[in-house]
Amino acid sequence: MSETDDSREHGRLGRLFAALVGTEGEVAEKPLGQTDDAHRPFDLDDLARSLAAASDPAGALRSFAAGVRERSELAGSGATEAPGGLELYLAERLLEAGVLESDGAALPSMRVVRPRTSDLFYLRVDDDELPWLSKVRLLRVEAALNGALIASRVLPDGGAGSTLEEVVRCEQRACRSIVAQAPRAAARREGPALGEWDVREAISFGIETFQLPYRLTARFRANVRAGVAAFEVDLVPPRAWASTVFVDGLGIVGATPEMRWRAATDYNLRMGVLLAAYALAAAPRLSAVWVAGVVDTASSHACYYSACLTRRLLEDVDLEGSFDPVELMRAAGATIDEHSRELGAVRQDFSLDDELFCPAWRFEPVELSGRSLLPQAAEALGCQEARGLSADEARARRAAADELVRELGDSTEGNVRALLSLARRSGEGDVRDAALRCVRSLIDGSLADDPLEIVGSLVLGDELTRGAALAHERMLARDAEGAERAALDAIASAGENAYLDDGKRTWRSFGDHADRALYNRLLAREGEVCSLAPNALLEAHLVASAAELAQERLEGALAHARRARELAPLSAQASLSLASCLEATGDLAAAADELARLLSVAHDPETIALAYLRMAQVQWQGGRVLAAQACYQRACQGVGATLVVAGLAVIALIGRVGDAATASLSPEQAESALRGAGIPVAPTEDVVRALAEAARAATDAELFPVARDATRALCSLVRDDVTFGVLRSLEGEPDR
């Protein structure tokens, strides 16, 4: 569902909610846009707003181009005023791109947006895959819009009085001067980028803010400790280049294939220089930047230049003046034909995943780490040592299993010997216990001499884990009584007093490292020593609670729900389960308190939406209609409207529907209603700040399992293109 469809669905559901709660009065929806009068001066911003609001942007572009062409033809007979140079330029470029064509390369379904970082045009395509010719056409349309936009910012009076020739010359100058943006963009930064996070953020900022006619798609890695960075940049195909050019003495003429190829080569090489020069200017600790110009398809990867630009190499280059990009790239190691000066497929001299850019030690599991954190990182992450960010209780067993599998075979004696050796040398108590458990199972025949089965049992073969899985299966089969028995047996297998808090020692379960970092920052007590409880214990308590609730044994359901929430205070499932049990007992105030607590620590859109939906239900039952509506509206923000349909169905059954109305609260009114009812506005400032600081600190400390989780969670909340770029720059865990 597109954003436009989402907003329409939200509006429809909002009116349904208002009808249910009986509120009054609504401001009529504004029209999406109006057709520009043909005699008004051309306003590119007006066109942009119309395209952004259009349900069929491709159709709107066709209408615009056809209309300008018609006016231009009529102007020859004096029937109407001729279009201005900027308007004519845009229409001509759109026609060259084929917006009126009805062949197999027609424009795909798309939306026109202008990201706040660059304020350029961006055509967001709904299709997962596009034919090559459709991609080229899309690039040409986008370049036409951005070419007009850049010209309007460079030419006098926004290009209002410029001729078509002047606009085309401006377009060509803009393409030849893109590298000049590197030092200027770096100078706009508040200060030099020094740490891993700052360098990645600075590079991502540049990629998102460069003023380029063609879409810049680049992937990058950085290793500030080694003073290096690397880029892969998607090249602009010559077929996407303009069909006409300005030639001194001749005016505007048709571009030959050779002219388009050379122009594309020049531009593509300058893109590589721009990225490298900007990275070196923004990050003084970098000394060399690798750049590869590539063309990727669904089935192939081709490299057309591969170079390493050093700080020393660029010192003598006038980036804001005239230079030969072919000679510069050849000096940087790129293979380019000396005579034709054309790009051809070459061997790429590096990979973004090379150890130089992505040291494997960055992904050392924090659960197994002995590293201490520097004071600044310790404050941001809420712990003194990397182990204080542990989130995977089974991580030591997984690591042991990876080593053990090489020693296993089809001999019981050999497998027992390997397991006993593991038990003797392991420094982790849970690994030793798991190894001895597997030995007993091999001896009594309950575990087969299959290496995969043995390592699987080592990691997740304990009675608690198997019992929780059985309970879950029975609950899915709607066998509440059988699920309860299995869950209680699983809990009992862990021991009556196992994993209970004792003084400063606590036992908790976390979904990922972002959960753990937030717990450290927002919930942990001073001096607390937090150990990891098995996720299976949490699962068993959740199933036991749901099973007893289904059998209307409210006291037992509530007790298990409280225990689950104690084990996992950041778990949406545990918190929502507790709220359901409290609601079932009639304690709406306690249910609201628990949902408010969840909202105060929620850090993903789905959890926030579900918590607000449940809170809307509780508020409605308590007669607080305005707060209920505010909760519903917050639930709709940032998630697809289909997610809330089930919640609305539940709400609709709570009470009698009031008089039909079409009211909806403004965002400010909704926020005020929430605060007035004591309901947090999620995500809270504390959560966003803690995540941002944790993501930065973990990246700078090169604790990449934590950095990726925290940055991913941050991206889901802030929806910032620059932060998304940082996330994409954090490599995944290498194969070991």
C-alpha angles and dihedrals in degrees: 000000000000125000089253091052089047092054092049091049091047089052092050093047090045090057090047090052091047089051090051095050095039100233120156143230130024134193111241115253116261118241115260093240146312132245113258115246110249092230096052118100112264111267114189092194090056089051090049092053091048092050092048091052096041119109088209109034092172089056091048091053091049091051092048095049094044091047094051091047091051092049090048091053093046091048089063089066093043093248094126143002115282118247116257122255095259094048091046091048092054093047093048093049091048091051090048088052089057102246089153094048118109097194127119091281095064118150112277126233105286148156127227115227135166111212112220092231096064103009086215125131116272123185108212110203122210095201118094093217133021133197112251095250091051089053090052091049090049091051091051094050091048091047090051092055094044093044089056091045094050091046091051089056095048106037122078115272091008091293093296093134099030124118124233090254092054092051093050091049089050090052092054093046090050091054092049095048103047093113090063087074092068100078092035093052091047090050090055091063116100092239144333118307107239112158129059093259095046093048093050092044091049092050092046089048091054094049091050097045106039111119101232129154093219124056112267111219113176137156122204146181131197138199106183092177088063094037096239141117133180135205138193110196125189111237125230108241116234089238088066091059124106117277093220133047138185115248121187110250093013105056120210112357136167115276116237119222089254092053091050092047093051093045090051091048092051093048095045092051091048089053090059092048090048093055095046095043093049094048091051092046095048097041113045092186091065115091102173137026125196116210130188125185108212144176114211126191132175090271108024146042119207127182120207100180135012120186144156114221114196130198090246092052093054096044092085096043120100097221092182093047137046123313138150109251092194093057092042093052092045088054087052091056102267117145107232125159108258096216106034093034087209129138120245133175111286138171112276108235096208143022127223087234096056115132089243091066099027112036109200093223089071087077097052103139109255087217088067099034126116095192122130119215127235114247096258093049091044091056093048094046098039097235141080098224135041090244088066086075095057114139107159111076091189096050096105091050091049091053091048090049091053089057096039097054090070090059098047128096140151096291118100091205093050093046092049090050091051092049093048090050089052091050092051097049100037117104092197118089095209091053091051092048092047092050092051090047090054090049090055091048092050092050095049091044098241090117121056124227092251116127094217093049091048095052090043090054091046091057104035107003100104122118094250094055094044092047093050091050091051091049090051092050092051092049090053087052088054092245097138095170094049091045091053093051093049092046094049091048090051092050091048091052089063091060131261096265099028119131095007119145113255119185108302093350113094133176119217140168122217135193095216143332093284088060090051094048091050091047090052092049103038111021113022117103121235109275093011117154106209120197127184120259118204114268087225090066090056090047092050093052092047092051092045090052094048092046094050091045089053088054090047093245092140100173094056092042091053093048093053091045091053091050091049091051090048090054094046111024092170095048113113090201093054094046095046090048091054092047090052092052092048090048091050090054090052096249097131093163092057091045090053091048092053093048090048089052090051092050090051091062102026112127108175130064096238094054091047092050094048093046092051092048092053090045089052088055093049093045092050092050088052091053096250098132099167092052089047092054092046089053091051093051092050089050089059094055115100097359135082113271091234088071091066099044093089090048091052090050089056092047092050090059095052099082147343115305113246128219113313114260137156103222125142129177122241114242089256092050091048092050091048091050091051094050091046090055093047093249117142119242100234134248088039123214090245092057095047092046093048092049093047092049092045093049092050095044094047091048093049090047088048093235091145100177087060094038094054094047094046094044092047091052090047091051091053089058106037100035091207120160093213092053090047087055090054090051092051090050092059104092122225125250110290123239110264 
